[in-house]
C-alpha cells in the first residue's frame, strides 16, 4: 500500500517543474499545424497557409489569485478577460473570442455574478473580444476559467524563442505597481478585520497602484502601434510572473543570456513611495512582484528607432552567455534568480 512518503508534493517541483513533467508525458504535438504548444504564452495552430489561431486559458481561484474582500466582482470580470488577452497580445496577435467557465459557491449571489459579467463585458468591448460560450457549476470557492482565441498572420506571430545576442532587452510601461497595489489592499484588509465598523478605507493616494493590481491592462495598444510602424520584435512575453522569472523563460527558449541594468527598469513614483512605506526594496517589487502584464521583448536597435512614442524602456541586452545577470549602477553584477510568482511555492522556504 502506498503511503504519503511515496508521493512527491507539488511544491517540491513547483509550477514550472510540474509543467515540464506534463510536457514529457504528453510529448511533442504530432500535428504539423501546431506551431507552438505548452512552452509559450499561448498555443498557435495553423488555419490556412497564411493565418493562425492563438489560444490561451487562465484560471483564477479564490484564495489563491484573489480575495473577494478586496477584489470587487466587476473588477474580477475585467481582469479575467485582460489576463487572457495579454497572453494573446504576447504572441503579437489580435484577440477575438472567449469562453468562460465559472465555479460558484453558495456565498456568491446572482447580483454579484451580474456585476462580474458587467466587468467582463467592459473588458470585451475594450479589446474587441466576443464571449461565445462557457459553463457554470457549483464549487467550494469562486473559480474562474477563461479561454481566449486570437488570430494573426502566420508571419506576424512572435514567440519567446527569437531573442539573439546583441538584441536590446526592453519592457513596456512601468513595473512593480501591481505588487505595490496588492500590498496596500492587504494592509487595508487587515485594518478592516482589526477595526471593523471603525475602519475607513484610505485608497485615494494609492489609486494608481491599486488600479494596476485590480484592473491590469493588456498592452494591445502597443502591438497595434508596432504593426502600424512596421516593427516586429524578435521575442516577446507578457510579464505575469515577474521580470525575474519571465526573462529566464525568454532566454531559455532562445538559447541565450541577458544583462539587465536595474537602474533602467521603469518604476512609477507611487510604487516607490509604497515600497518606502513598507521599508522594502523597490527593485524587489519591479523584479519579482508579477502581475504587471506589461510586455518584455527583444528588438534590434534599428526597429526601436521606428517607434516614435515612449511606450517602452531599454533595460539591458541579450548576450551570448547562458546566464542572466543584473548590473548595478556602480558597475557590479550578480546572477538574477528565477524568483517570481509560483502557484505551488513552498512558503516555508524549505
Secondary structure by P-SEA (a helix, b strand, c coil): ccccccccccccccaaaaaaaaaaaacccccccccccccccbbbbbccccbbbbbbbbbbbcccccccccccaaaaaaaaaaaaaaaaaaaccccccbbbbbbccccccaaaaaaaaaaaaaaaaaaccccccccccccccbbbbbbbbbbccccccccccccccccccccccccaaaaaaaaaaaaaaaaaaacccccccccccaaaaaaaacccccaaaaaaaaaaacccccbbbccccccccaaaaaaaaacbbbbbccccccccaaaaaaaaaacccaaaaaccccccccccccccaaaaaacccccccccbbbccccbbbbbccccbbbbbcccccccccccccc
